[in-house]
């Protein structure tokens, strides 16, 4: 994360997910992607792979993501491996990426080592 993006990331992560969030327009999503370093938009999802040194750290991160997701009542699709986790955020009810997904991606960035 760059120092210029840090305040925007913190501000995004400080927001709370809201029920019924609408699909983001392409311009809105384009505004948030530079803030979410390393995240990509593909197939109607925000996706990033987080890498770790071992399984213990991988699972610790997964547990932190699970706790945060339950607090936000917004849950990702996770692919868990020995040394990495792939996170996909999308809002199924909206049919793609909403502000909720960007908020949770920002929060995941704050949880990553």
NORHU-V326421 format. One record per residue. N is the residue number from 1. PHI is phi in radians with two decimals (999 if undefined). OMEGA is omega in radians with two decimals (999 if undefined). NEAR is the number of other ideal C-beta (glycine too) atoms within 12 Angstrom. Layout:
N/PHI/OMEGA/NEAR  N/PHI/OMEGA/NEAR
//
This chain:
1/999/3.13/23  2/-1.49/-3.12/14  3/-1.11/3.12/10  4/-1.19/-3.11/11  5/-1.46/-3.04/23  6/-0.96/-3.14/17  7/-1.10/3.11/15  8/-1.18/3.11/24  9/-1.12/3.13/31  10/-1.08/3.14/18  11/-1.13/3.11/16  12/-1.13/-3.12/33  13/-1.15/-3.12/30  14/-1.32/3.12/14  15/-1.32/-3.13/24  16/-1.99/3.08/19  17/-1.10/-3.13/30  18/-2.16/3.10/16  19/-1.10/3.08/15  20/1.31/3.14/14  21/-1.05/-3.13/29  22/-1.39/3.05/19  23/-1.02/3.10/22  24/-1.35/3.00/28  25/-1.20/-3.13/15  26/-0.95/-3.14/13  27/-1.15/3.12/9  28/-1.17/3.12/20  29/-1.12/3.11/30  30/-1.08/3.09/15  31/-1.20/-3.05/17  32/-1.53/-3.07/35  33/-1.02/3.10/29  34/-1.12/3.11/19  35/-1.27/-3.09/29  36/-1.70/-3.06/37  37/-0.96/3.08/24  38/1.53/3.10/24  39/-1.47/3.08/35  40/-2.18/3.08/21  41/-1.82/3.14/26  42/-2.67/3.07/17  43/0.96/3.10/14  44/1.26/-3.11/22  45/-2.40/2.89/29  46/-1.65/-3.07/38  47/-2.37/3.02/28  48/-2.65/3.04/33  49/-1.82/3.08/22  50/-1.84/-3.10/32  51/-1.90/-3.09/18  52/-2.37/-3.10/22  53/-1.40/-3.09/14  54/-2.81/-3.08/15  55/-1.13/-3.14/16  56/-1.00/-3.14/14  57/-1.21/3.08/22  58/-1.06/-3.10/27  59/-1.21/3.07/20  60/-1.06/3.10/21  61/-1.14/3.11/34  62/-1.02/3.12/28  63/-1.10/3.10/18  64/-1.15/3.09/26  65/-1.10/-3.14/36  66/-1.07/3.13/23  67/-1.10/3.14/16  68/-1.08/-3.13/30  69/-1.07/3.10/27  70/-1.17/3.10/15  71/-1.10/-3.12/17  72/-1.54/-3.04/30  73/0.94/3.14/17  74/-2.58/-2.91/36  75/-2.04/-3.14/23  76/-1.55/2.87/37  77/-1.63/-3.11/23  78/-2.07/2.97/27  79/-2.09/-3.00/19  80/-1.85/3.14/24  81/-2.28/-3.10/18  82/-0.95/-3.01/15  83/-2.16/-3.13/18  84/-2.80/3.07/23  85/-2.32/3.03/33  86/-1.80/-3.14/28  87/-1.93/3.01/37  88/-2.05/3.04/30  89/-1.88/2.97/46  90/-2.76/3.13/31  91/-1.91/-3.04/33  92/-1.01/-3.12/20  93/-1.09/-3.13/15  94/-1.57/3.13/23  95/1.42/3.11/16  96/2.86/-3.03/28  97/-1.59/3.07/39  98/-2.08/3.07/33  99/-1.04/3.10/34  100/-0.97/-3.14/36  101/-1.18/3.10/46  102/-1.15/3.10/41  103/-1.05/-3.11/38  104/-1.20/3.06/44  105/-1.12/3.10/46  106/-1.11/3.11/39  107/-1.15/3.09/32  108/-1.09/3.08/42  109/-1.02/-3.14/35  110/-1.23/3.13/23  111/-1.45/-3.10/27  112/-1.23/3.14/31  113/-1.20/999/17
//
